[in-house]
Amino acid sequence: MAIIRQGKPNRICIHHAAVNGVPADIPALRKRLAGYEITHSKKDWAEEIKTPGEYGYNYIEYHIAIAGNGHELRLQDDKYVLYHAGDNARGASSFNLHGIAVLIDGNYMTDMPNNLQKEAVARIIARFEKQYSVDVIVRGHKETSLTGTSCPGTNIGTHDSGWMKTVITRANEIVKNNLPTNPLQDDPVSPSEDPRIAELTKQVNGLSIEKAELKKLFDAYKIESEANYKLISDQLGTETIKRKTAENQSLEWQSKYSTLSNNRFIWIIEFLDKLFAKK
C-alpha cells in the first residue's frame, strides 16, 4: 500500500501524459484517466504503492489532473507518497517524497497549454502555499528526474523559462493580492457566461423578430380594414342621402297635393255659395 507522507509537502511537480489531444472538460478527462488507471495498475510495483482510492483511483500516480478548460480533478490525497518524479534518491529534495504531482493532460511536445490551464495551475500552487504555509518549489518532471525524460513537454517549459515561468509568476500574484485559489469550476458563473442564458437570449431574439413581422401584418391588415370601412361607409352614406332626398320629394309632393286639394275644395264651396246666393 501507499506510504503516508512524513511532514508537510513542500513541492509541486508538473507532468503531461504524452498522449495527443487535450481533453476539453472533466467528462473527457475522466475517460482518459480510466485508461491511465489501467496502465498504472500493470506496473511491476503497482500493488506495493496502490492507494485505498478515496477519489476513485487506486493506481494513478498523480494527485491532481487538469482538463483543457482549466477544470481540475482530485485523483489522490496529498498525504500519499506517489512515485511520479523518479527522484527518490534526492532525499529531502525529492518531489516523490515531499511533493505532489499535477498532471496537465495532453502531449505538450505538440499541444499548446492555454490560459485557463495556466490559471488552474497557478491557483493550485497558491492554494498549496496557503494550505501548508510553505514557500512551494515548482518544477517540471524533467527538471527533477534522475533519468532522462521530456515530460512535461517543450511547450510547458521549465520553472525559469516559457509557459511554466508565467504560471509561477501568476501564482505569486494570487498569493500577494489574496486572490481566489478555488478550482476554476467553482467560480460563480455570470449570466453572460451561462450557456442557458445564451440559448434563452437567442430564443427571445427570435420571438422579437417574429413579433415585429406579426406587427407588420397586423398594421397592413388594419390599414386595409380601415380603407374597406371607409369605402363601405361612403357607399352607405350615398344611399342614405338618396333615400332622404326621395323621402323629402315625396313629402313635398304630398304637401303640394294637399294644398291643391284644399284650394280646389274651397273654390267649389265659394262657387256654390255664389250660385245659391243669386237665386
Number of C-alpha atoms within 10 A of each C-alpha: 12 18 14 14 16 11 9 14 23 21 24 23 23 27 27 22 18 18 14 13 14 22 19 15 15 19 11 13 21 15 11 17 18 13 12 16 16 14 13 17 19 11 11 8 12 18 15 12 19 20 24 14 13 11 13 14 21 22 27 27 28 23 23 20 24 26 24 22 18 24 21 24 19 16 23 26 18 19 18 24 26 28 19 23 27 18 18 18 12 14 11 10 16 18 30 29 27 23 27 30 27 27 23 28 27 26 23 25 18 14 18 16 20 12 14 16 21 19 22 24 30 24 25 19 27 26 19 20 20 15 10 12 11 14 13 17 17 23 23 24 27 21 18 20 20 14 9 11 13 15 22 28 24 16 16 25 20 21 19 12 10 13 19 24 17 18 23 23 12 19 24 17 14 19 18 10 8 11 12 13 22 13 17 18 14 9 10 9 10 8 10 10 10 11 11 11 13 13 11 11 13 12 12 12 12 12 12 12 12 12 12 12 12 12 12 12 12 12 12 12 12 12 12 12 12 12 12 12 12 12 12 12 12 12 11 12 12 12 12 12 11 12 12 12 12 12 11 12 12 12 12 12 11 12 12 12 12 12 12 12 12 12 12 12 12 12 12 12 12 11 12 11 11 11 10 8 8 6 5
